[in-house]
Amino acid sequence: MEQTLGIVIRWFRYSDSSLIVHWVTQDHGRLNTMARGALRAKSSFKGKLDLFNQCQLSFKRSRQSTLHTLHEVQLQKHHSALSRQLSRFEQACYASQLISQCIEEDTPVEGLFELFDAYLMGMQVAQTESCLQTLCFECHLLDLLGSLPPSTHPSLPSSVRDIVLDWMQNPSRSLSTGCKALEPPLLRKLADYLGHQWIAYLGRPPKKRLKWIP
């Protein structure tokens, strides 16, 4: 049996009583698990597998596939404020989908769990446009994947350079406590720049990206 800390990024029904749950974990990157009996009235999983819940989980690794058996979860953190703000909740869903597009299953990525955790915390307390938090998350994820050009790269517009530098130099502050407000034209330039980087990395725009960008 293995243990790790994880955040629920997706779940769906497998049968009348069981769920398949996808996680971002501290030790194993993106992890897929089968929660047998999770939908039964007396299941020990009840109320613990909501989207974006952070849990201590134990699982038994499969030898045949990347779908492992979830054994036990202990709820550590519940982002209740996020679920009451539809726009921010949808952006968090986008961020989790982006992780699924970029990160292979069972591939440890140092800093990924901490990045997503800080992003979720920041989305609950940010006083500025919530899309700034998501753009900041995109920026840090690109950097984590080694796909963010250096600040001196000619493709980086001068108007955007200072913002990216500030985010890179102060990752915990920019993600956890909220980003500085930006004027709409500058926000648009930043969104366009990061969008081009995603097209270069994925070969296409990320799914549902345009839904939350003003």
PyMOL commands that place a pseudoatom at each C-alpha (Angstrom):
pseudoatom trace, name=CA, resn=MET, resi=1, chain=A, elem=C, hetatm=0, pos=[0.000, 0.000, 0.000]
pseudoatom trace, name=CA, resn=GLU, resi=2, chain=A, elem=C, hetatm=0, pos=[1.289, 3.463, -0.930]
pseudoatom trace, name=CA, resn=GLN, resi=3, chain=A, elem=C, hetatm=0, pos=[0.377, 6.841, 0.567]
pseudoatom trace, name=CA, resn=THR, resi=4, chain=A, elem=C, hetatm=0, pos=[0.509, 10.386, -0.757]
pseudoatom trace, name=CA, resn=LEU, resi=5, chain=A, elem=C, hetatm=0, pos=[-1.182, 13.767, -0.536]
pseudoatom trace, name=CA, resn=GLY, resi=6, chain=A, elem=C, hetatm=0, pos=[-3.510, 14.535, -3.442]
pseudoatom trace, name=CA, resn=ILE, resi=7, chain=A, elem=C, hetatm=0, pos=[-6.079, 16.979, -4.841]
pseudoatom trace, name=CA, resn=VAL, resi=8, chain=A, elem=C, hetatm=0, pos=[-9.137, 15.676, -6.694]
pseudoatom trace, name=CA, resn=ILE, resi=9, chain=A, elem=C, hetatm=0, pos=[-9.151, 17.092, -10.246]
pseudoatom trace, name=CA, resn=ARG, resi=10, chain=A, elem=C, hetatm=0, pos=[-11.849, 14.889, -11.783]
pseudoatom trace, name=CA, resn=TRP, resi=11, chain=A, elem=C, hetatm=0, pos=[-14.224, 12.055, -10.966]
pseudoatom trace, name=CA, resn=PHE, resi=12, chain=A, elem=C, hetatm=0, pos=[-16.859, 10.117, -12.863]
pseudoatom trace, name=CA, resn=ARG, resi=13, chain=A, elem=C, hetatm=0, pos=[-19.065, 7.077, -12.352]
pseudoatom trace, name=CA, resn=TYR, resi=14, chain=A, elem=C, hetatm=0, pos=[-17.667, 3.677, -13.184]
pseudoatom trace, name=CA, resn=SER, resi=15, chain=A, elem=C, hetatm=0, pos=[-20.718, 1.718, -12.018]
pseudoatom trace, name=CA, resn=ASP, resi=16, chain=A, elem=C, hetatm=0, pos=[-23.784, 2.171, -9.814]
pseudoatom trace, name=CA, resn=SER, resi=17, chain=A, elem=C, hetatm=0, pos=[-21.586, 2.121, -6.728]
pseudoatom trace, name=CA, resn=SER, resi=18, chain=A, elem=C, hetatm=0, pos=[-18.031, 3.021, -7.791]
pseudoatom trace, name=CA, resn=LEU, resi=19, chain=A, elem=C, hetatm=0, pos=[-16.133, 6.080, -9.026]
pseudoatom trace, name=CA, resn=ILE, resi=20, chain=A, elem=C, hetatm=0, pos=[-12.960, 6.672, -10.986]
pseudoatom trace, name=CA, resn=VAL, resi=21, chain=A, elem=C, hetatm=0, pos=[-11.090, 9.548, -9.343]
pseudoatom trace, name=CA, resn=HIS, resi=22, chain=A, elem=C, hetatm=0, pos=[-8.222, 11.522, -10.897]
pseudoatom trace, name=CA, resn=TRP, resi=23, chain=A, elem=C, hetatm=0, pos=[-5.713, 13.287, -8.654]
pseudoatom trace, name=CA, resn=VAL, resi=24, chain=A, elem=C, hetatm=0, pos=[-2.764, 15.641, -8.699]
pseudoatom trace, name=CA, resn=THR, resi=25, chain=A, elem=C, hetatm=0, pos=[-0.457, 14.163, -6.077]
pseudoatom trace, name=CA, resn=GLN, resi=26, chain=A, elem=C, hetatm=0, pos=[2.613, 15.270, -4.213]
pseudoatom trace, name=CA, resn=ASP, resi=27, chain=A, elem=C, hetatm=0, pos=[4.689, 12.197, -5.004]
pseudoatom trace, name=CA, resn=HIS, resi=28, chain=A, elem=C, hetatm=0, pos=[3.304, 10.615, -8.177]
pseudoatom trace, name=CA, resn=GLY, resi=29, chain=A, elem=C, hetatm=0, pos=[2.160, 13.491, -10.394]
pseudoatom trace, name=CA, resn=ARG, resi=30, chain=A, elem=C, hetatm=0, pos=[-1.208, 12.739, -11.992]
pseudoatom trace, name=CA, resn=LEU, resi=31, chain=A, elem=C, hetatm=0, pos=[-2.764, 9.607, -10.511]
pseudoatom trace, name=CA, resn=ASN, resi=32, chain=A, elem=C, hetatm=0, pos=[-5.930, 7.693, -11.476]
pseudoatom trace, name=CA, resn=THR, resi=33, chain=A, elem=C, hetatm=0, pos=[-7.744, 5.555, -8.903]
pseudoatom trace, name=CA, resn=MET, resi=34, chain=A, elem=C, hetatm=0, pos=[-10.811, 3.352, -8.619]
pseudoatom trace, name=CA, resn=ALA, resi=35, chain=A, elem=C, hetatm=0, pos=[-12.935, 4.116, -5.531]
pseudoatom trace, name=CA, resn=ARG, resi=36, chain=A, elem=C, hetatm=0, pos=[-14.976, 0.945, -5.154]
pseudoatom trace, name=CA, resn=GLY, resi=37, chain=A, elem=C, hetatm=0, pos=[-18.279, 1.386, -3.342]
pseudoatom trace, name=CA, resn=ALA, resi=38, chain=A, elem=C, hetatm=0, pos=[-17.828, 5.167, -3.092]
pseudoatom trace, name=CA, resn=LEU, resi=39, chain=A, elem=C, hetatm=0, pos=[-21.508, 5.814, -3.943]
pseudoatom trace, name=CA, resn=ARG, resi=40, chain=A, elem=C, hetatm=0, pos=[-22.901, 3.511, -1.274]
pseudoatom trace, name=CA, resn=ALA, resi=41, chain=A, elem=C, hetatm=0, pos=[-24.682, 5.203, 1.613]
pseudoatom trace, name=CA, resn=LYS, resi=42, chain=A, elem=C, hetatm=0, pos=[-22.252, 3.964, 4.257]
pseudoatom trace, name=CA, resn=SER, resi=43, chain=A, elem=C, hetatm=0, pos=[-19.063, 4.299, 2.209]
pseudoatom trace, name=CA, resn=SER, resi=44, chain=A, elem=C, hetatm=0, pos=[-15.992, 5.601, 4.035]
pseudoatom trace, name=CA, resn=PHE, resi=45, chain=A, elem=C, hetatm=0, pos=[-15.359, 7.784, 0.964]
pseudoatom trace, name=CA, resn=LYS, resi=46, chain=A, elem=C, hetatm=0, pos=[-18.651, 9.674, 1.339]
pseudoatom trace, name=CA, resn=GLY, resi=47, chain=A, elem=C, hetatm=0, pos=[-18.180, 13.481, 1.273]
pseudoatom trace, name=CA, resn=LYS, resi=48, chain=A, elem=C, hetatm=0, pos=[-14.424, 13.225, 0.781]
pseudoatom trace, name=CA, resn=LEU, resi=49, chain=A, elem=C, hetatm=0, pos=[-14.061, 13.011, -3.002]
pseudoatom trace, name=CA, resn=ASP, resi=50, chain=A, elem=C, hetatm=0, pos=[-15.575, 16.344, -4.030]
pseudoatom trace, name=CA, resn=LEU, resi=51, chain=A, elem=C, hetatm=0, pos=[-13.758, 18.247, -6.765]
pseudoatom trace, name=CA, resn=PHE, resi=52, chain=A, elem=C, hetatm=0, pos=[-10.613, 20.058, -5.497]
pseudoatom trace, name=CA, resn=ASN, resi=53, chain=A, elem=C, hetatm=0, pos=[-10.690, 18.392, -2.076]
pseudoatom trace, name=CA, resn=GLN, resi=54, chain=A, elem=C, hetatm=0, pos=[-7.205, 17.776, -0.724]
pseudoatom trace, name=CA, resn=CYS, resi=55, chain=A, elem=C, hetatm=0, pos=[-6.795, 14.370, 0.908]
pseudoatom trace, name=CA, resn=GLN, resi=56, chain=A, elem=C, hetatm=0, pos=[-4.230, 12.036, 2.367]
pseudoatom trace, name=CA, resn=LEU, resi=57, chain=A, elem=C, hetatm=0, pos=[-4.826, 8.888, 0.340]
pseudoatom trace, name=CA, resn=SER, resi=58, chain=A, elem=C, hetatm=0, pos=[-3.624, 5.327, 0.394]
pseudoatom trace, name=CA, resn=PHE, resi=59, chain=A, elem=C, hetatm=0, pos=[-3.859, 3.159, -2.707]
pseudoatom trace, name=CA, resn=LYS, resi=60, chain=A, elem=C, hetatm=0, pos=[-2.783, -0.201, -4.067]
pseudoatom trace, name=CA, resn=ARG, resi=61, chain=A, elem=C, hetatm=0, pos=[-0.846, 0.088, -7.298]
pseudoatom trace, name=CA, resn=SER, resi=62, chain=A, elem=C, hetatm=0, pos=[-2.040, -1.947, -10.295]
pseudoatom trace, name=CA, resn=ARG, resi=63, chain=A, elem=C, hetatm=0, pos=[0.512, -4.101, -12.114]
pseudoatom trace, name=CA, resn=GLN, resi=64, chain=A, elem=C, hetatm=0, pos=[-1.486, -4.140, -15.361]
pseudoatom trace, name=CA, resn=SER, resi=65, chain=A, elem=C, hetatm=0, pos=[-2.592, -0.515, -15.855]
pseudoatom trace, name=CA, resn=THR, resi=66, chain=A, elem=C, hetatm=0, pos=[-2.420, 3.064, -14.591]
pseudoatom trace, name=CA, resn=LEU, resi=67, chain=A, elem=C, hetatm=0, pos=[-5.772, 2.705, -12.788]
pseudoatom trace, name=CA, resn=HIS, resi=68, chain=A, elem=C, hetatm=0, pos=[-4.989, 1.939, -9.155]
pseudoatom trace, name=CA, resn=THR, resi=69, chain=A, elem=C, hetatm=0, pos=[-7.282, 0.895, -6.295]
pseudoatom trace, name=CA, resn=LEU, resi=70, chain=A, elem=C, hetatm=0, pos=[-8.116, 3.603, -3.775]
pseudoatom trace, name=CA, resn=HIS, resi=71, chain=A, elem=C, hetatm=0, pos=[-8.064, 2.136, -0.276]
pseudoatom trace, name=CA, resn=GLU, resi=72, chain=A, elem=C, hetatm=0, pos=[-8.567, 5.028, 2.145]
pseudoatom trace, name=CA, resn=VAL, resi=73, chain=A, elem=C, hetatm=0, pos=[-8.764, 8.840, 2.153]
pseudoatom trace, name=CA, resn=GLN, resi=74, chain=A, elem=C, hetatm=0, pos=[-8.520, 11.394, 4.945]
pseudoatom trace, name=CA, resn=LEU, resi=75, chain=A, elem=C, hetatm=0, pos=[-9.873, 14.844, 4.077]
pseudoatom trace, name=CA, resn=GLN, resi=76, chain=A, elem=C, hetatm=0, pos=[-7.270, 17.561, 4.697]
pseudoatom trace, name=CA, resn=LYS, resi=77, chain=A, elem=C, hetatm=0, pos=[-8.682, 20.656, 2.973]
pseudoatom trace, name=CA, resn=HIS, resi=78, chain=A, elem=C, hetatm=0, pos=[-11.991, 21.635, 1.352]
pseudoatom trace, name=CA, resn=HIS, resi=79, chain=A, elem=C, hetatm=0, pos=[-12.185, 24.704, -0.903]
pseudoatom trace, name=CA, resn=SER, resi=80, chain=A, elem=C, hetatm=0, pos=[-15.770, 25.576, -0.001]
pseudoatom trace, name=CA, resn=ALA, resi=81, chain=A, elem=C, hetatm=0, pos=[-15.528, 29.245, -1.059]
pseudoatom trace, name=CA, resn=LEU, resi=82, chain=A, elem=C, hetatm=0, pos=[-14.484, 28.227, -4.568]
pseudoatom trace, name=CA, resn=SER, resi=83, chain=A, elem=C, hetatm=0, pos=[-17.635, 26.184, -5.144]
pseudoatom trace, name=CA, resn=ARG, resi=84, chain=A, elem=C, hetatm=0, pos=[-19.786, 29.258, -4.430]
pseudoatom trace, name=CA, resn=GLN, resi=85, chain=A, elem=C, hetatm=0, pos=[-18.201, 31.354, -7.206]
pseudoatom trace, name=CA, resn=LEU, resi=86, chain=A, elem=C, hetatm=0, pos=[-19.117, 29.908, -10.597]
pseudoatom trace, name=CA, resn=SER, resi=87, chain=A, elem=C, hetatm=0, pos=[-16.565, 31.826, -12.693]
pseudoatom trace, name=CA, resn=ARG, resi=88, chain=A, elem=C, hetatm=0, pos=[-13.674, 30.903, -10.393]
pseudoatom trace, name=CA, resn=PHE, resi=89, chain=A, elem=C, hetatm=0, pos=[-14.854, 27.312, -10.109]
pseudoatom trace, name=CA, resn=GLU, resi=90, chain=A, elem=C, hetatm=0, pos=[-14.945, 27.017, -13.912]
pseudoatom trace, name=CA, resn=GLN, resi=91, chain=A, elem=C, hetatm=0, pos=[-11.425, 28.433, -14.168]
pseudoatom trace, name=CA, resn=ALA, resi=92, chain=A, elem=C, hetatm=0, pos=[-10.187, 25.915, -11.592]
pseudoatom trace, name=CA, resn=CYS, resi=93, chain=A, elem=C, hetatm=0, pos=[-11.790, 23.190, -13.736]
pseudoatom trace, name=CA, resn=TYR, resi=94, chain=A, elem=C, hetatm=0, pos=[-9.914, 24.584, -16.740]
pseudoatom trace, name=CA, resn=ALA, resi=95, chain=A, elem=C, hetatm=0, pos=[-6.638, 24.491, -14.785]
pseudoatom trace, name=CA, resn=SER, resi=96, chain=A, elem=C, hetatm=0, pos=[-7.227, 20.863, -13.810]
pseudoatom trace, name=CA, resn=GLN, resi=97, chain=A, elem=C, hetatm=0, pos=[-8.013, 19.961, -17.444]
pseudoatom trace, name=CA, resn=LEU, resi=98, chain=A, elem=C, hetatm=0, pos=[-4.820, 21.695, -18.524]
pseudoatom trace, name=CA, resn=ILE, resi=99, chain=A, elem=C, hetatm=0, pos=[-2.843, 19.543, -16.100]
pseudoatom trace, name=CA, resn=SER, resi=100, chain=A, elem=C, hetatm=0, pos=[-4.502, 16.444, -17.566]
pseudoatom trace, name=CA, resn=GLN, resi=101, chain=A, elem=C, hetatm=0, pos=[-3.516, 17.524, -21.089]
pseudoatom trace, name=CA, resn=CYS, resi=102, chain=A, elem=C, hetatm=0, pos=[0.108, 18.245, -20.175]
pseudoatom trace, name=CA, resn=ILE, resi=103, chain=A, elem=C, hetatm=0, pos=[1.093, 15.665, -17.573]
pseudoatom trace, name=CA, resn=GLU, resi=104, chain=A, elem=C, hetatm=0, pos=[1.364, 11.924, -18.215]
pseudoatom trace, name=CA, resn=GLU, resi=105, chain=A, elem=C, hetatm=0, pos=[-0.154, 9.536, -15.679]
pseudoatom trace, name=CA, resn=ASP, resi=106, chain=A, elem=C, hetatm=0, pos=[2.166, 8.249, -12.937]
pseudoatom trace, name=CA, resn=THR, resi=107, chain=A, elem=C, hetatm=0, pos=[4.857, 10.774, -13.850]
pseudoatom trace, name=CA, resn=PRO, resi=108, chain=A, elem=C, hetatm=0, pos=[6.253, 12.670, -10.834]
pseudoatom trace, name=CA, resn=VAL, resi=109, chain=A, elem=C, hetatm=0, pos=[6.598, 16.401, -11.545]
pseudoatom trace, name=CA, resn=GLU, resi=110, chain=A, elem=C, hetatm=0, pos=[8.376, 18.297, -8.802]
pseudoatom trace, name=CA, resn=GLY, resi=111, chain=A, elem=C, hetatm=0, pos=[6.395, 21.317, -7.655]
pseudoatom trace, name=CA, resn=LEU, resi=112, chain=A, elem=C, hetatm=0, pos=[3.175, 20.476, -9.545]
pseudoatom trace, name=CA, resn=PHE, resi=113, chain=A, elem=C, hetatm=0, pos=[1.112, 19.655, -6.458]
pseudoatom trace, name=CA, resn=GLU, resi=114, chain=A, elem=C, hetatm=0, pos=[2.316, 22.760, -4.608]
pseudoatom trace, name=CA, resn=LEU, resi=115, chain=A, elem=C, hetatm=0, pos=[1.599, 24.924, -7.672]
pseudoatom trace, name=CA, resn=PHE, resi=116, chain=A, elem=C, hetatm=0, pos=[-1.994, 23.726, -8.012]
pseudoatom trace, name=CA, resn=ASP, resi=117, chain=A, elem=C, hetatm=0, pos=[-2.609, 23.951, -4.259]
pseudoatom trace, name=CA, resn=ALA, resi=118, chain=A, elem=C, hetatm=0, pos=[-1.366, 27.564, -4.170]
pseudoatom trace, name=CA, resn=TYR, resi=119, chain=A, elem=C, hetatm=0, pos=[-3.519, 28.397, -7.196]
pseudoatom trace, name=CA, resn=LEU, resi=120, chain=A, elem=C, hetatm=0, pos=[-6.677, 27.045, -5.550]
pseudoatom trace, name=CA, resn=MET, resi=121, chain=A, elem=C, hetatm=0, pos=[-5.933, 28.980, -2.371]
pseudoatom trace, name=CA, resn=GLY, resi=122, chain=A, elem=C, hetatm=0, pos=[-5.337, 32.163, -4.362]
pseudoatom trace, name=CA, resn=MET, resi=123, chain=A, elem=C, hetatm=0, pos=[-8.573, 31.800, -6.309]
pseudoatom trace, name=CA, resn=GLN, resi=124, chain=A, elem=C, hetatm=0, pos=[-10.504, 31.962, -3.043]
pseudoatom trace, name=CA, resn=VAL, resi=125, chain=A, elem=C, hetatm=0, pos=[-8.897, 35.161, -1.740]
pseudoatom trace, name=CA, resn=ALA, resi=126, chain=A, elem=C, hetatm=0, pos=[-7.959, 37.134, -4.875]
pseudoatom trace, name=CA, resn=GLN, resi=127, chain=A, elem=C, hetatm=0, pos=[-9.349, 40.673, -4.881]
pseudoatom trace, name=CA, resn=THR, resi=128, chain=A, elem=C, hetatm=0, pos=[-8.502, 41.357, -8.545]
pseudoatom trace, name=CA, resn=GLU, resi=129, chain=A, elem=C, hetatm=0, pos=[-9.896, 39.743, -11.693]
pseudoatom trace, name=CA, resn=SER, resi=130, chain=A, elem=C, hetatm=0, pos=[-9.828, 35.994, -11.090]
pseudoatom trace, name=CA, resn=CYS, resi=131, chain=A, elem=C, hetatm=0, pos=[-8.558, 35.401, -14.638]
pseudoatom trace, name=CA, resn=LEU, resi=132, chain=A, elem=C, hetatm=0, pos=[-5.254, 36.954, -13.523]
pseudoatom trace, name=CA, resn=GLN, resi=133, chain=A, elem=C, hetatm=0, pos=[-4.780, 34.092, -11.077]
pseudoatom trace, name=CA, resn=THR, resi=134, chain=A, elem=C, hetatm=0, pos=[-5.387, 31.604, -13.874]
pseudoatom trace, name=CA, resn=LEU, resi=135, chain=A, elem=C, hetatm=0, pos=[-2.962, 33.370, -16.213]
pseudoatom trace, name=CA, resn=CYS, resi=136, chain=A, elem=C, hetatm=0, pos=[-0.414, 33.324, -13.401]
pseudoatom trace, name=CA, resn=PHE, resi=137, chain=A, elem=C, hetatm=0, pos=[-1.011, 29.582, -12.979]
pseudoatom trace, name=CA, resn=GLU, resi=138, chain=A, elem=C, hetatm=0, pos=[-0.524, 29.075, -16.732]
pseudoatom trace, name=CA, resn=CYS, resi=139, chain=A, elem=C, hetatm=0, pos=[2.734, 31.000, -16.574]
pseudoatom trace, name=CA, resn=HIS, resi=140, chain=A, elem=C, hetatm=0, pos=[4.085, 28.895, -13.705]
pseudoatom trace, name=CA, resn=LEU, resi=141, chain=A, elem=C, hetatm=0, pos=[2.933, 25.632, -15.310]
pseudoatom trace, name=CA, resn=LEU, resi=142, chain=A, elem=C, hetatm=0, pos=[4.694, 26.524, -18.566]
pseudoatom trace, name=CA, resn=ASP, resi=143, chain=A, elem=C, hetatm=0, pos=[7.816, 27.268, -16.541]
pseudoatom trace, name=CA, resn=LEU, resi=144, chain=A, elem=C, hetatm=0, pos=[7.493, 23.932, -14.713]
pseudoatom trace, name=CA, resn=LEU, resi=145, chain=A, elem=C, hetatm=0, pos=[7.251, 22.173, -18.088]
pseudoatom trace, name=CA, resn=GLY, resi=146, chain=A, elem=C, hetatm=0, pos=[10.330, 24.030, -19.366]
pseudoatom trace, name=CA, resn=SER, resi=147, chain=A, elem=C, hetatm=0, pos=[8.290, 25.814, -22.037]
pseudoatom trace, name=CA, resn=LEU, resi=148, chain=A, elem=C, hetatm=0, pos=[8.355, 29.415, -20.825]
pseudoatom trace, name=CA, resn=PRO, resi=149, chain=A, elem=C, hetatm=0, pos=[10.942, 31.435, -22.809]
pseudoatom trace, name=CA, resn=PRO, resi=150, chain=A, elem=C, hetatm=0, pos=[13.504, 33.346, -20.692]
pseudoatom trace, name=CA, resn=SER, resi=151, chain=A, elem=C, hetatm=0, pos=[12.712, 36.974, -19.878]
pseudoatom trace, name=CA, resn=THR, resi=152, chain=A, elem=C, hetatm=0, pos=[15.260, 38.156, -22.460]
pseudoatom trace, name=CA, resn=HIS, resi=153, chain=A, elem=C, hetatm=0, pos=[13.680, 36.187, -25.316]
pseudoatom trace, name=CA, resn=PRO, resi=154, chain=A, elem=C, hetatm=0, pos=[12.593, 38.438, -28.220]
pseudoatom trace, name=CA, resn=SER, resi=155, chain=A, elem=C, hetatm=0, pos=[9.161, 36.791, -28.336]
pseudoatom trace, name=CA, resn=LEU, resi=156, chain=A, elem=C, hetatm=0, pos=[8.346, 38.255, -24.924]
pseudoatom trace, name=CA, resn=PRO, resi=157, chain=A, elem=C, hetatm=0, pos=[6.741, 41.713, -25.382]
pseudoatom trace, name=CA, resn=SER, resi=158, chain=A, elem=C, hetatm=0, pos=[8.337, 44.395, -23.235]
pseudoatom trace, name=CA, resn=SER, resi=159, chain=A, elem=C, hetatm=0, pos=[4.932, 45.309, -21.781]
pseudoatom trace, name=CA, resn=VAL, resi=160, chain=A, elem=C, hetatm=0, pos=[4.513, 41.745, -20.508]
pseudoatom trace, name=CA, resn=ARG, resi=161, chain=A, elem=C, hetatm=0, pos=[8.101, 41.139, -19.378]
pseudoatom trace, name=CA, resn=ASP, resi=162, chain=A, elem=C, hetatm=0, pos=[7.842, 42.890, -16.004]
pseudoatom trace, name=CA, resn=ILE, resi=163, chain=A, elem=C, hetatm=0, pos=[4.685, 40.983, -15.105]
pseudoatom trace, name=CA, resn=VAL, resi=164, chain=A, elem=C, hetatm=0, pos=[6.216, 37.598, -15.931]
pseudoatom trace, name=CA, resn=LEU, resi=165, chain=A, elem=C, hetatm=0, pos=[9.417, 38.465, -14.058]
pseudoatom trace, name=CA, resn=ASP, resi=166, chain=A, elem=C, hetatm=0, pos=[7.446, 39.496, -10.971]
pseudoatom trace, name=CA, resn=TRP, resi=167, chain=A, elem=C, hetatm=0, pos=[5.449, 36.282, -11.029]
pseudoatom trace, name=CA, resn=MET, resi=168, chain=A, elem=C, hetatm=0, pos=[8.552, 34.133, -11.445]
pseudoatom trace, name=CA, resn=GLN, resi=169, chain=A, elem=C, hetatm=0, pos=[10.438, 35.909, -8.660]
pseudoatom trace, name=CA, resn=ASN, resi=170, chain=A, elem=C, hetatm=0, pos=[7.524, 35.776, -6.210]
pseudoatom trace, name=CA, resn=PRO, resi=171, chain=A, elem=C, hetatm=0, pos=[5.617, 32.566, -7.002]
pseudoatom trace, name=CA, resn=SER, resi=172, chain=A, elem=C, hetatm=0, pos=[4.050, 31.980, -3.582]
pseudoatom trace, name=CA, resn=ARG, resi=173, chain=A, elem=C, hetatm=0, pos=[2.899, 35.592, -3.248]
pseudoatom trace, name=CA, resn=SER, resi=174, chain=A, elem=C, hetatm=0, pos=[1.519, 35.881, -6.775]
pseudoatom trace, name=CA, resn=LEU, resi=175, chain=A, elem=C, hetatm=0, pos=[-0.433, 32.628, -6.562]
pseudoatom trace, name=CA, resn=SER, resi=176, chain=A, elem=C, hetatm=0, pos=[-1.485, 32.394, -2.911]
pseudoatom trace, name=CA, resn=THR, resi=177, chain=A, elem=C, hetatm=0, pos=[-2.334, 36.005, -2.094]
pseudoatom trace, name=CA, resn=GLY, resi=178, chain=A, elem=C, hetatm=0, pos=[-3.466, 37.339, -5.448]
pseudoatom trace, name=CA, resn=CYS, resi=179, chain=A, elem=C, hetatm=0, pos=[-1.932, 39.201, -8.379]
pseudoatom trace, name=CA, resn=LYS, resi=180, chain=A, elem=C, hetatm=0, pos=[-1.682, 42.925, -8.937]
pseudoatom trace, name=CA, resn=ALA, resi=181, chain=A, elem=C, hetatm=0, pos=[-4.513, 44.373, -11.020]
pseudoatom trace, name=CA, resn=LEU, resi=182, chain=A, elem=C, hetatm=0, pos=[-3.810, 45.034, -14.712]
pseudoatom trace, name=CA, resn=GLU, resi=183, chain=A, elem=C, hetatm=0, pos=[-5.456, 47.332, -17.219]
pseudoatom trace, name=CA, resn=PRO, resi=184, chain=A, elem=C, hetatm=0, pos=[-7.616, 45.381, -19.743]
pseudoatom trace, name=CA, resn=PRO, resi=185, chain=A, elem=C, hetatm=0, pos=[-5.328, 45.997, -22.779]
pseudoatom trace, name=CA, resn=LEU, resi=186, chain=A, elem=C, hetatm=0, pos=[-2.281, 44.694, -20.890]
pseudoatom trace, name=CA, resn=LEU, resi=187, chain=A, elem=C, hetatm=0, pos=[-4.224, 41.744, -19.535]
pseudoatom trace, name=CA, resn=ARG, resi=188, chain=A, elem=C, hetatm=0, pos=[-5.218, 40.874, -23.107]
pseudoatom trace, name=CA, resn=LYS, resi=189, chain=A, elem=C, hetatm=0, pos=[-1.596, 41.068, -24.303]
pseudoatom trace, name=CA, resn=LEU, resi=190, chain=A, elem=C, hetatm=0, pos=[-0.529, 38.769, -21.494]
pseudoatom trace, name=CA, resn=ALA, resi=191, chain=A, elem=C, hetatm=0, pos=[-3.316, 36.295, -22.280]
pseudoatom trace, name=CA, resn=ASP, resi=192, chain=A, elem=C, hetatm=0, pos=[-2.408, 36.311, -25.991]
pseudoatom trace, name=CA, resn=TYR, resi=193, chain=A, elem=C, hetatm=0, pos=[1.277, 35.760, -25.254]
pseudoatom trace, name=CA, resn=LEU, resi=194, chain=A, elem=C, hetatm=0, pos=[0.628, 32.789, -22.962]
pseudoatom trace, name=CA, resn=GLY, resi=195, chain=A, elem=C, hetatm=0, pos=[-1.887, 31.424, -25.476]
pseudoatom trace, name=CA, resn=HIS, resi=196, chain=A, elem=C, hetatm=0, pos=[0.817, 31.366, -28.162]
pseudoatom trace, name=CA, resn=GLN, resi=197, chain=A, elem=C, hetatm=0, pos=[3.121, 29.472, -25.777]
pseudoatom trace, name=CA, resn=TRP, resi=198, chain=A, elem=C, hetatm=0, pos=[0.428, 26.838, -25.209]
pseudoatom trace, name=CA, resn=ILE, resi=199, chain=A, elem=C, hetatm=0, pos=[-0.106, 26.411, -28.945]
pseudoatom trace, name=CA, resn=ALA, resi=200, chain=A, elem=C, hetatm=0, pos=[3.648, 25.903, -29.334]
pseudoatom trace, name=CA, resn=TYR, resi=201, chain=A, elem=C, hetatm=0, pos=[3.667, 23.317, -26.518]
pseudoatom trace, name=CA, resn=LEU, resi=202, chain=A, elem=C, hetatm=0, pos=[0.420, 21.429, -27.218]
pseudoatom trace, name=CA, resn=GLY, resi=203, chain=A, elem=C, hetatm=0, pos=[0.123, 22.045, -30.954]
pseudoatom trace, name=CA, resn=ARG, resi=204, chain=A, elem=C, hetatm=0, pos=[-3.312, 23.595, -30.385]
pseudoatom trace, name=CA, resn=PRO, resi=205, chain=A, elem=C, hetatm=0, pos=[-5.033, 26.017, -27.996]
pseudoatom trace, name=CA, resn=PRO, resi=206, chain=A, elem=C, hetatm=0, pos=[-5.983, 24.468, -24.638]
pseudoatom trace, name=CA, resn=LYS, resi=207, chain=A, elem=C, hetatm=0, pos=[-9.616, 23.379, -24.449]
pseudoatom trace, name=CA, resn=LYS, resi=208, chain=A, elem=C, hetatm=0, pos=[-12.080, 25.972, -23.093]
pseudoatom trace, name=CA, resn=ARG, resi=209, chain=A, elem=C, hetatm=0, pos=[-9.372, 28.621, -22.678]
pseudoatom trace, name=CA, resn=LEU, resi=210, chain=A, elem=C, hetatm=0, pos=[-11.308, 31.427, -24.372]
pseudoatom trace, name=CA, resn=LYS, resi=211, chain=A, elem=C, hetatm=0, pos=[-14.332, 30.985, -22.094]
pseudoatom trace, name=CA, resn=TRP, resi=212, chain=A, elem=C, hetatm=0, pos=[-12.765, 32.802, -19.136]
pseudoatom trace, name=CA, resn=ILE, resi=213, chain=A, elem=C, hetatm=0, pos=[-10.499, 35.368, -20.834]
pseudoatom trace, name=CA, resn=PRO, resi=214, chain=A, elem=C, hetatm=0, pos=[-12.212, 38.812, -21.053]
for i in range(1, 214): cmd.bond("trace and resi %d" % i, "trace and resi %d" % (i + 1))
show_as sticks, trace
zoom trace
